[in-house]
Amino acid sequence: MSGNRQQDASSIWRAPLLFAVLAALFVLEGTVRNSMFSGSWNSSLAILNMGLISAVMALGVNMQWGYGGLFNAGVVGFIAIGGLAPVLISTQPVPGAWEAGTPRLILALLAAAGTLALASIAWKRLTRPWNALALVAVLILGFVLYRNIFDPAVAAIEANNSAAAGNIGGLGLPVLLSWPVGAIFAAAAAWCVGKVALGLRSDYLAIATLGIGEIIVAVARNEEWLARGVKNVTGIPRPVPYEINLQQDPDFVARAAEWGLSAANASGIWVKLCYAGLFALVLLALIGLSQLALKSPWGRMMRAIRDNETAAAAMGKDVTRRHLQIFIIGSAVIGLAGAMMITLDGLMAPAGYAPLRYTFLIWVMVIVGGSGNNWGAVLGAILIWFLWIKAEAWGPALMGLVTAFLPAGGLRSHLIESAPHMRFLAMGVVLLLVLRFAPRGLVPER
């Protein structure tokens, strides 16, 4: 009994201690200037902001895997879908886009939805083999109709001021509104994916979601009418002040001087602090809701399904429906993070959605932090992102120590120059060490 009490006490203090160590790393990054830390609060806060967004992504993956045991290998796709929301909601409308082809585009999308609905009705209402024949006929005719309406509309939109726009533009609404819209976009996509893929076994589900995620990213890269594709969308509005406006404010410049900071440095710090406040509020709200859900009867049911689907089904639980439910909720959180990230960057660049960065790394965050534990997922996300960024600076110094016995030049110079690009190797080593010494993560599920 005393051993159990000691174990419980150590587990209670483990998370606060690890978060304290993590906070110390950010303080060192902001105050100490040497070969390991930059000594810049702008750098420290920039890492923190992306770490907070990564924590929201990790929470979404943790809901799917830690609550329901669903292996989603297409995380990058739901991030990309969420990232479309700031472009479609907060950017200004493109002059001439509506007249060029937007009504026909909407008509084409309605035709596609009607085709799918009619195909579903034909499959359910007709008897075999007529239902299969009717399904094929409806899909073929609907596809032809859809393409005949869609293609001319897209060509007209992309030809409209193609150098500066060539897309449908946005609605000009507040950018914060795009965050929940991004979650809705990702949830809708997750419903479509889940209806098809959640009947598969876990390994096949991973393959299916991986392929679907790549399809979503390919659509974002190639459909220029939507978000300019690889031409990118810049100037996305932000919910915080612009640095240039702060630097032109005499009161702000005077306050910065009182703190011994230049206007440029102070404006960067203030903007990043504003972002950090917004992201922290969203993250804390999500953690609060997640904790309430996890401790509710619904949360206990989801963990029971995760641990033993057969026993849960025998108890009358609809396993497929609950899997779809948690898949949609987790994807919505991931889409929310995708919208937050685009707002932070002020740039929509579909070519930057790399699966290794936005799927593999997010999974490393969840596993290192502790799957099934919301606080563990947050800790793992911020810690791994900090290490991911600092690996570029720490890599050459570490490689210099490792290769100290080699003669100067030649192989030693090559290894030191290549060290900043060995991030994935470093993440693999971290993952292996955690799996060896803390198999359930740094903050495991209780």
Buried (B, 14 or more C-beta within 10 A) or exposed (E): EEEEEEEEEEEEEBBEEBBEEBEEBBEBBBEEEEEEBBEBBBBBBBBBBBBBBBBBBBBBBBBBBBBBBBBBBBBBBBBBBBBBBBBBBBBEBBEBBBEBBBEBBEBBBEBBEBBBEBBEBBEEEBEEEEBEEBBEEBBEEBEEBBEEBBEBBBEBBBEBBEEEBBBBBBEEBEBBBBBBBBBBBBBBBBBEBBEEBBEEEEEEBBBBBBBBBBEBBBBBBEBBBBBBBEBEBEEBBBBBBEBEEBBEBEEBBEBBEEEEBEBBBBBBBBBBBBBBEBBBEBBEEBBEBBEEBBEEEBBEBBBBBBEEBEEBEEEEBEBBEBBBBBBBBBBBBBBBBBBBBBBBBBBBBBEBBEBEBBBBBBBBBBBBBBBBBBBBBBBBBBBBBBBBBBBBBBBBBBBBEEBEEEEEEEEBEEBBEEBBEBBBEBBEEBBEEBEEEBEBBBBBBE
